[in-house]
């Protein structure tokens, strides 16, 4: 895949998450974040559209400024707010997976928006890529973002496995992902499974980590010990300038 040259810093803001970060925002089960570069790309929409919009309002984000929406996978806590968003901004392009249901595709069309089915990694906006569909217990895509400090990966839940998602992202990120943000889906995993995953991420060269959503408290504790000062506490309202 041909990639363009340096484009400068990007900003990633968590709009929806299980964990609080800014006290004035509303945490809830689910995930959504906004990538601001040359375009504004929304990744996932949480479970509740009204809650997502309330957090956006409190952060001064105009929903009409979003040009693209990427849905990691078709679980309610990631796609639940999509219909609400499309009712107010149907001009966006929605990036989904071929495995999404016909109901989801029909709703996007009925809202007047356009969708693209993503199979392979591709650039969807300047400095913003999707991994493409990654095989697993639940097929999923993640975002890869190019900033001044290198490449970062944003995962919704990482159902195929966080290591597998980073490996897919590394094909885009010149073999190295500097920062991993989002859900690691380790909340039901054993201590051994958690450590195996986190050590695998370190072996792949993930320099900084900001787990949240479905990662689980044990994974957060272990990650903080393993990454030390390069562990970043995350939650709704957290921003990353990268």
For each residue, the residues with C-beta under 8 A, 3 or more apart:
1: 121 122 123 172
2:
3: 123 146 172
4: 7 123 126 127
5:
6: 148
7: 4 37 38 126 127 146
8: 37 147 148
9: 147 148 241 242
10: 35 36 37 127 128 145 146 147 241 242
11: 35 36 37 239 240 241 242
12: 33 34 35 36 145 152 154 181 239 240 242
13: 33 34 36 59 61 237 238 239 240
14: 17 21 31 32 33 181 212 234 235 236 237 238 239
15: 32 33 34 42 46 52 55 56 59 61 236
16: 28 30 31 32 33 44 45 46 47 51 52 55 81 236
17: 14 21 27 30 31 32 212 213 234 235 236 238
18: 27 28 29 30 212 213 214 235
19: 27 212 213 234 235 236
20: 23 25 27 235 236 237
21: 14 17 25 233 234 235 236 237 238
22: 25 235 236 237 238
23: 20
24: 58 237
25: 20 21 22 55 58 59 236 237
26: 51 54 55 236
27: 17 18 19 20 235 236
28: 16 18 46 47 48 51
29: 18 47 77
30: 16 17 18 44 46 47 48 76 77 78 80 81 213
31: 14 16 17 44 46 72 77 78 156 157 182 183 212 213 214
32: 14 15 16 17 42 43 44 45 46 52 78 81
33: 12 13 14 15 16 42 43 44 154 181 182
34: 12 13 15 40 41 42 43 56 61 66
35: 10 11 12 40 41 42 43 128 143 145 154
36: 10 11 12 13 40
37: 7 8 10 11 41 125 126 127 128 145
38: 7 125 126 127
39: 67 68 125 126 128
40: 34 35 36 65 66 67 68
41: 34 35 37 66 67 68 69 70 124 125 128 143
42: 15 32 33 34 35 45 66 68 69 70 85 92
43: 32 33 34 35 69 70 72 143 154 156
44: 16 30 31 32 33 70 71 72 78 79 156
45: 16 32 42 49 52 69 71 78 79 80 81 82 84 85
46: 15 16 28 30 31 32 49 51 52 77 78 80 81
47: 16 28 29 30 51 76 77 80 81
48: 28 30 51 52 80 81 84
49: 45 46 52 53 80 81 82 83 84 85
50: 53 54 84
51: 16 26 28 46 47 48 54 55 81
52: 15 16 32 45 46 48 49 55 56 81 84 85
53: 49 50 56 57 63 81 84 85 88
54: 26 50 51 57 58
55: 15 16 25 26 51 52 58 59 236 237
56: 15 34 52 53 59 61 62 63
57: 53 54 60 61
58: 24 25 54 55
59: 13 15 25 55 56 237
60: 57
61: 13 15 34 56 57 65
62: 56 65
63: 53 56 66 85 88 89
64: 88 89
65: 40 61 62
66: 34 40 41 42 63 69 85 89 92
67: 39 40 41 91 92 93 125
68: 39 40 41 42 92 93 94 95 124 125 128
69: 41 42 43 45 66 82 85 92 93 94 95
70: 41 42 43 44 94 95 124 130 141 143
71: 44 45 74 78 79 82 94 95 96 97 100
72: 31 43 44 78 140 141 142 155 156 157
73: 78 79 97 138 139 140 141 156 157 159
74: 71 78 79 96 97 99 100 101 104
75: 78 79 138 157
76: 30 47 79 80
77: 29 30 31 46 47 80
78: 30 31 32 44 45 46 71 72 73 74 75 156 157
79: 44 45 71 73 74 75 76 82 104
80: 30 45 46 47 48 49 76 77
81: 16 30 32 45 46 47 48 49 51 52 53 84 85
82: 45 49 69 71 79 85 86 94 107 108
83: 49 86 87 107 111
84: 45 48 49 50 52 53 81 87 88
85: 42 45 49 52 53 63 66 69 81 82 88 89 92
86: 82 83 89 90 92 94 107 108 111 112 113
87: 83 84 90 111
88: 53 63 64 84 85
89: 63 64 66 85 86 92
90: 86 87 111 112 113
91: 67 113
92: 42 66 67 68 69 85 86 89 113
93: 67 68 69 113 114 115 116
94: 68 69 70 71 82 86 108 113 114 115 116
95: 68 69 70 71 115 116 118 124 130 141
96: 71 74 100 104 105 108 115 116 117 118
97: 71 73 74 100 117 118 119 133 139 140 141
98: 117 118 119 133
99: 74 133 139
100: 71 74 96 97 104 105 117
101: 74 104 105
102: 105 106
103: 106 107
104: 74 79 96 100 101 107 108
105: 96 100 101 102 108 109 115
106: 102 103 109 110
107: 82 83 86 103 104 110 111
108: 82 86 94 96 104 105 111 113 114 115
109: 105 106 112 113 115
110: 106 107
111: 83 86 87 90 107 108
112: 86 90 109
113: 86 90 91 92 93 94 108 109
114: 93 94 108
115: 93 94 95 96 105 108 109
116: 93 94 95 96
117: 96 97 98 100
118: 95 96 97 98 122 130 132 133 141
119: 97 98 132 133
120: 132 133
121: 1 129 130 131 132 144 168 171 172
122: 1 118 129 130 132
123: 1 3 4 126 128 129
124: 41 68 70 95 128 129 130
125: 37 38 39 41 67 68 128
126: 4 7 37 38 39 123
127: 4 7 10 37 38 145 146 147
128: 10 35 37 39 41 68 123 124 125 143 144 145 146
129: 121 122 123 124 143 144 145 146 172
130: 70 95 118 121 122 124 141 142 143 144
131: 121 134 141 142 143 144 153 165 168 169 171 172
132: 118 119 120 121 122 141 168
133: 97 98 99 118 119 120 139 140 141
134: 131 139 140 141 142 160 164 165 168
135: 139 160
136: 139 140 159 160 161 164
137: 159 160
138: 73 75 157 159 160
139: 73 97 99 133 134 135 136 159 160
140: 72 73 97 133 134 136 155 156 157 158 159 160 165
141: 70 72 73 95 97 118 130 131 132 133 134
142: 72 130 131 134 153 154 155 156 158 165 168 169 182
143: 35 41 43 70 128 129 130 131 153 154
144: 121 128 129 130 131 151 152 153 154 169 172 173 177
145: 10 12 35 37 127 128 129 151 152 153 154 242
146: 3 7 10 127 128 129 150 151 173
147: 8 9 10 127 150 151 152 242
148: 6 8 9 242
149: 152 178 179 242
150: 146 147 173 176 177 178 179 242
151: 144 145 146 147 169 172 173 174 176 177 178
152: 12 144 145 147 149 177 178 179 180 181 240 242
153: 131 142 143 144 145 165 166 169 173 177 179 180 181 182
154: 12 33 35 43 142 143 144 145 181 182
155: 72 140 142 158 162 165 180 181 182 183 184
156: 31 43 44 72 73 78 140 142 182 183 213
157: 31 72 73 75 78 138 140 182 183 184 185 213 214
158: 140 142 155 161 162 164 165 182 183 184 185
159: 73 136 137 138 139 140 185
160: 134 135 136 137 138 139 140 164 165
161: 136 158 164 165 197
162: 155 158 165 166 180 184 185 186 197 200 201
163: 166 167 197 200 201 204
164: 134 136 158 160 161 167 168
165: 131 134 140 142 153 155 158 160 161 162 168 169
166: 153 162 163 169 170 177 180 201 204 206
167: 163 164 170 171 204
168: 121 131 132 134 142 164 165 171 172
169: 131 142 144 151 153 165 166 172 173 177
170: 166 167 173 174 175 176 177 204
171: 121 131 167 168
172: 1 3 121 129 131 144 151 168 169
173: 144 146 150 151 153 169 170 176 177
174: 151 170
175: 170
176: 150 151 170 173 205
177: 144 150 151 152 153 166 169 170 173 180 204 205 206
178: 149 150 151 152 206 207 208 242
179: 149 150 152 153 206 207 208 209 210 232 240 242
180: 152 153 155 162 166 177 201 206 208 209 210 211
181: 12 14 33 152 153 154 155 210 212 234 240
182: 31 33 142 153 154 155 156 157 158 210 211 212 213
183: 31 155 156 157 158 211 212 213 214 215
184: 155 157 158 162 197 211 214 215 216 219
185: 157 158 159 162 189 214 215
186: 162 189 193 194 197 214 215 216 218 219
187: 214 215 216 217 218 219
188: 216
189: 185 186 193 194 197 216 218 219
190: 193 194
191: 194 195 218 222
192: 195 196
193: 186 189 190 196 197
194: 186 189 190 191 197 198 216 218 219 222
195: 191 192 198 199 222
196: 192 193 199 200
197: 161 162 163 184 186 189 193 194 200 201 219
198: 194 195 201 202 219 222 223 226
199: 195 196 202 203 226
200: 162 163 196 197 203 204
201: 162 163 166 180 197 198 204 206 209
202: 198 199 205 206 226 227
203: 199 200
204: 163 166 167 170 177 200 201
205: 176 177 202
206: 166 177 178 179 180 201 202 209
207: 178 179 230
208: 178 179 180 227 230 231 232
209: 179 180 201 206 223 227 230 231 232
210: 179 180 181 182 231 232 233 234 238 240
211: 180 182 183 184 215 219 220 223 234
212: 14 17 18 19 31 181 182 183 215 234 235
213: 17 18 19 30 31 156 157 182 183
214: 18 31 157 183 184 185 186 187
215: 183 184 185 186 187 211 212 219 220 223
216: 184 186 187 188 189 194 219 220
217: 187 220 221
218: 186 187 189 191 194 221 222
219: 184 186 187 189 194 197 198 211 215 216 222 223
220: 211 215 216 217 223 224
221: 217 218 224 225
222: 191 194 195 198 218 219 225 226
223: 198 209 211 215 219 220 226 227 231
224: 220 221 227 228 231
225: 221 222 228
226: 198 199 202 222 223 231
227: 202 208 209 223 224 230 231
228: 224 225 231
229:
230: 207 208 209 227
231: 208 209 210 223 224 226 227 228
232: 179 208 209 210 238 240
233: 21 210 238
234: 14 17 19 21 181 210 211 212 238
235: 14 17 18 19 20 21 22 27 212 238
236: 14 15 16 17 19 20 21 22 25 26 27 55
237: 13 14 20 21 22 24 25 55 59
238: 13 14 17 21 22 210 232 233 234 235
239: 11 12 13 14
240: 11 12 13 152 179 181 210 232
241: 9 10 11
242: 9 10 11 12 145 147 148 149 150 152 178 179
